[in-house]
Amino acid sequence: MMIDFVYEDEKNLSEENYEQQFIEIIEKTLEYLKIEDDVELSCIIINDDEIHAMNRDYRQIDRSTDVISFALEDNDQFYVEGMPRSLGDIFISYDHAKVQAIEYGHSLQREMCFLFTHGLLHLLGYDHMNEEDEKEMFALQKEILNELGIERS
């Protein structure tokens, strides 16, 4: 497993490091989904201004958001048999995560892990474009996080 972690705006980050928790989430997710392939992905922590620009430029939605995923496996040309699966990139707005943690009444750690899990499932092909898919994806997120003891308080 290869994961690149990039902190674009380190001055706004707390001293918490989420890398080990994100690795545990990847391992649990792959185990849960019975995926035995070696994987690689990037997780980039950015601020609200940066994610707003990405949302506007790539999704034509002119507002900030909490997490954006860019899945490479949407295109078969990125899969090379015998090589690790290059899943793509997860961008998380640290600013958005802080606000949402307060709104939902749980820790920033739990919110960051939730957003990472959400982004990871998008990279693995899950989506929430309709009610049935949304129920499946959100139930899966909850199960993975609960198994790791990262529950909503």
C-alpha angles and dihedrals in degrees: 000000000000122000127176115205117197125183106198096181106032095166090070096048123099120229089266116115116206099184097099092046091049090051090052089050091052092049093047093045093050090047092047092049092042092239110156098176121114108248139198130195143152129238116197121188111207140164129259095262092055095046090046090056091047092048090049096044100041104026101026090234110131101211139071122267137187104247137006125188128198108198117204093193090071082089123051093216090078095062116087115181113243093021127097115274108256100216100180139237135320118201116194124189106224090195092054092046091054092052094045093049088058093044093050094041098237137107126288087237091059092047093050090049091047092051092047091050090048091051092046092053089051089054088052092054103267120134142169104218092128134030096257094051091045092054091049095048097045092046089052092049091051094048093050094048093044091052088055092048093249096131133158110264 
